[in-house]
Amino acid sequence: MRSGFVACLVIATAFGGAFALPPAATAQDQVTTAPTPDVRPRRATTRIYVYPRREPGPNSKRICQSWLAREYRVSGPVIVPQMRCWWD
């Protein structure tokens, strides 16, 4: 457990934090204190970029296909409309 704390201290210090080591605990304190959970550094937020595949031309038409589908819900099966469209 001590090595996990030291690893977190090294990581925190590398990012500009100023920390001091805690005073050495006695055997009496180690028995009565609960272990602390390991602290992990926070991951960077993942970013997703979506680029258009291609622009539709001047003579393009949008073609759609629609159908009725059965969805199972808590109240029972329900028929709902669904649609898929694309440029051609």
ABEGO torsion letter per residue (X at the ends): XAAAAAAAAAAAAAAGBBBBBBBBBBAAAAAABBBBBBBBBBBBBBBBBBBBABBBBAABBBBBBBBBBBBBBAAEBBBBBBBBBBBX
